[in-house]
Amino acid sequence: MVDETQDQGSHSINEVWLRYKREGSKELRDRLLIYYSPVVKYVAARIGSGLPDYVDQADLVSYGFFGLINAIERFDLDRGVRFESYAIARIRGAIIDELRKMDWVPRSVRRKAKEVEQAYMKLNTTLGRVPSEDEVAGEMGIKVSELQHILKEISFTGIVALEQVFYFDDDRSGRKTVGDTLFDPSDLPSLVLESKESQELLNNALKSLRERERTVIALYYYEGLTLAAIGDILGVTESRVCQIHTKAIFQLRSLLAGNQA
């Protein structure tokens, strides 16, 4: 996404990093902020694509910069990972945290999301596998078309709820979102998940998804494609991709919760 070889000035970005870690000056930090600002805009654009029009894109970018500052201050040059990959999760987390504080998601949507999640979790436990839409609709006492409408409604207004965190540690310190955990392990070994056991849980959950749900998750999180672009690849509408993504997130959450029970 960002080439880490040359800064806008006369020094390479690596030299700026080394000087910043030695000196910790605000001037050097600001140079890093300017250099990596396109990463913030990239993450804000991806999140903003799933939000209502009244959510200001400029606000998302400003929230994201708090995450970028945190990433710059905490980044360890000796970890051997690309800074962009390390920063993306923190930028996304900062934006999502601010959106949660706004509490703009209607209560009715939160209630429906909770009902769908409970149905997925119950059926996953009783069936020992990912339930179909027919089975989830039956559990909820509604038609499949009604379930699909709910998934569509949640997907367009409930991105904050869909970025719900998972806790992989008993003390709830292992805070991860789906987005945090779905980077390429070869690119970011220390950020995917701290423990091999947790990574295995996620991998097994992904394998349990149906092919289409797994494809949407892979294209969105691994390849960085927009929902519209994924729709073009799969030959379906962006609205349908939103539904598939929403359903996949619920499935992953129910599978991971079941494994931790």
C-alpha positions in Angstrom: 0.0 0.0 0.0 2.8 2.4 1.0 6.4 2.1 -0.2 8.6 2.5 2.9 11.8 3.4 0.9 11.6 7.2 0.5 10.3 10.0 2.7 9.1 13.2 1.1 12.3 14.9 2.4 15.9 13.9 1.8 16.0 11.0 4.3 14.5 7.6 3.8 11.5 6.7 5.9 13.6 4.1 7.7 16.0 6.8 8.8 13.1 8.9 10.0 11.9 5.9 12.0 15.3 5.4 13.6 15.6 9.0 14.5 12.1 9.1 15.9 12.7 6.1 18.1 15.9 7.6 19.4 14.7 11.1 19.9 10.9 10.9 20.2 10.5 14.4 18.8 7.1 15.7 17.7 8.6 17.0 14.4 9.7 13.5 13.4 6.4 12.0 14.6 4.5 14.5 12.4 6.6 13.6 9.4 5.6 9.9 10.0 1.9 11.0 10.3 2.0 12.8 7.0 3.8 9.9 5.3 1.3 7.3 6.5 -1.8 9.5 6.2 -2.9 7.6 3.0 -3.3 4.5 5.2 -5.8 6.3 7.4 -7.8 7.5 4.4 -7.8 4.0 3.0 -9.2 2.4 6.2 -11.7 5.3 6.7 -13.0 4.8 3.1 -13.5 1.1 3.6 -15.4 1.6 6.8 -17.3 4.5 5.5 -18.6 2.5 2.5 -20.8 0.5 4.8 -22.2 3.5 6.8 -25.1 5.8 6.2 -24.5 9.0 4.2 -24.9 11.2 7.2 -21.7 9.9 8.7 -19.0 12.3 7.6 -16.0 10.8 5.9 -13.8 13.5 7.3 -14.8 12.6 10.8 -13.8 9.0 10.2 -10.4 10.1 9.0 -9.9 12.3 12.1 -10.8 9.4 14.3 -8.3 7.2 12.4 -5.5 9.6 13.0 -5.7 8.8 16.7 -5.1 5.2 15.9 -2.2 6.1 13.6 -0.6 8.2 16.4 -0.9 5.2 18.8 0.5 2.9 16.2 3.5 5.1 15.6 4.2 5.5 19.3 4.0 1.8 20.0 5.5 0.3 16.9 8.6 -1.8 17.5 11.1 -1.6 14.7 12.6 -4.9 15.7 9.4 -6.9 15.2 10.2 -7.4 11.5 6.7 -6.6 10.2 5.4 -3.8 7.9 4.2 -0.8 9.7 1.1 -0.4 7.5 -0.1 -3.9 8.5 0.5 -3.1 12.1 -1.2 0.2 11.9 -4.4 -0.8 10.0 -5.9 -2.7 13.0 -5.3 0.2 15.3 -6.6 2.8 12.9 -9.7 0.6 12.3 -10.1 0.2 16.1 -9.9 3.9 16.8 -12.6 4.6 14.2 -14.9 1.9 15.4 -14.5 3.0 19.0 -15.5 6.5 18.2 -18.5 5.2 16.2 -19.6 3.2 19.2 -19.5 6.3 21.4 -21.8 8.0 18.9 -24.3 5.2 19.5 -26.0 6.0 16.2 -27.1 2.5 15.4 -30.9 2.2 16.0 -32.0 0.1 19.0 -34.2 -1.9 16.7 -31.2 -2.9 14.6 -29.2 -3.8 17.7 -32.1 -6.0 18.9 -32.4 -7.8 15.5 -28.6 -8.3 15.4 -28.7 -9.9 18.8 -31.6 -12.2 17.9 -29.9 -13.4 14.8 -26.7 -14.0 16.7 -28.5 -15.9 19.4 -30.1 -18.1 16.7 -26.8 -18.9 15.1 -25.1 -19.7 18.4 -27.9 -22.0 19.5 -28.1 -23.9 16.3 -24.3 -24.2 16.0 -24.3 -25.8 19.5 -27.2 -28.2 18.8 -26.3 -29.1 15.2 -22.5 -29.0 15.6 -22.1 -27.1 12.4 -22.9 -23.8 10.7 -26.7 -23.6 10.2 -28.3 -22.8 6.9 -30.5 -19.7 6.4 -33.5 -22.0 6.4 -32.6 -23.3 9.8 -31.9 -19.9 11.2 -35.1 -18.5 9.9 -37.0 -21.5 11.4 -35.4 -21.0 14.8 -36.4 -17.4 14.7 -39.9 -18.3 13.5 -39.7 -16.1 10.4 -39.4 -16.7 6.6 -36.0 -16.9 4.9 -36.9 -13.7 3.0 -37.5 -11.9 6.3 -34.1 -13.2 7.6 -32.4 -11.9 4.4 -34.1 -8.5 4.9 -32.8 -8.4 8.5 -29.3 -9.2 7.4 -29.4 -6.5 4.7 -30.7 -4.0 7.3 -28.0 -4.9 9.8 -25.2 -4.9 7.1 -26.0 -1.3 6.1 -26.5 0.2 9.5 -24.7 -2.0 11.9 -21.0 -2.1 10.9 -20.0 -1.2 14.4 -21.9 -4.2 15.8 -20.3 -6.4 13.1 -16.9 -5.3 14.3 -17.7 -6.8 17.7 -14.6 -8.0 19.4 -13.7 -11.5 20.4 -11.8 -12.3 23.6 -9.3 -15.1 23.4 -8.0 -14.8 27.0 -9.8 -15.5 30.2 -9.0 -12.1 31.5 -10.4 -10.5 28.3 -7.1 -8.9 27.5 -6.8 -10.7 24.1 -9.1 -8.2 22.4 -9.4 -8.8 18.7 -11.9 -8.1 15.9 -12.4 -10.2 12.8 -10.5 -7.5 10.9 -7.6 -7.8 13.3 -7.3 -11.5 12.9 -7.7 -11.9 9.1 -4.4 -10.5 7.9 -1.9 -12.7 6.0 0.0 -14.6 8.6 3.2 -14.5 6.5 3.0 -10.7 6.4 2.1 -10.1 10.0 3.0 -13.1 12.3 2.9 -11.1 15.6 -0.4 -9.4 15.0 -2.6 -12.2 13.6 -3.1 -13.7 17.1 -0.8 -14.0 20.0 -1.3 -17.7 20.7 -1.2 -20.6 18.2 -4.3 -22.1 19.9 -6.3 -19.0 19.2 -5.1 -18.9 15.6 -6.1 -22.5 15.1 -9.6 -21.7 16.5 -10.0 -19.0 13.9 -8.7 -21.1 11.1 -11.0 -23.9 11.9 -13.9 -21.5 12.1 -13.1 -20.2 8.7 -12.9 -23.7 7.2 -16.4 -24.4 8.6 -17.9 -21.6 6.5 -19.5 -22.3 3.2 -17.4 -21.5 0.2 -19.2 -18.2 -0.7 -19.0 -16.8 2.8 -15.3 -17.8 3.1 -14.7 -16.2 -0.3 -16.3 -12.9 0.7 -14.3 -12.8 4.0 -11.0 -13.6 2.2 -11.6 -11.0 -0.6 -12.7 -8.3 1.9 -10.1 -8.8 4.6 -7.1 -10.4 2.9 -7.3 -8.8 -0.5 -8.7 -5.5 0.6 -11.5 -5.4 -2.1 -14.6 -3.3 -1.6 -18.0 -5.0 -1.3 -18.9 -3.6 -4.8 -15.8 -5.2 -6.3 -16.5 -8.5 -4.6 -20.1 -8.3 -6.1 -18.6 -7.9 -9.6 -16.4 -11.0 -9.1 -19.2 -13.2 -7.7 -21.8 -11.9 -10.1 -24.1 -10.6 -7.5 -25.2 -7.2 -6.2 -23.3 -5.2 -3.6 -26.4 -5.5 -1.4 -26.2 -9.3 -1.6 -22.5 -9.2 -0.8 -23.3 -7.1 2.3 -25.8 -9.9 3.4 -23.2 -12.6 2.8 -20.6 -10.7 4.8 -23.0 -10.1 7.7 -24.0 -13.7 7.8 -20.3 -14.8 7.7 -19.5 -12.6 10.7 -22.4 -14.0 12.7 -21.2 -17.5 11.8 -17.7 -16.9 12.8 -18.8 -15.4 16.1 -21.0 -18.3 16.9 -18.3 -20.8 16.0 -15.7 -19.1 18.1 -18.0 -18.6 21.0 -18.9 -22.3 20.9 -15.2 -23.3 20.8 -14.5 -21.2 23.9 -17.5 -22.5 25.9 
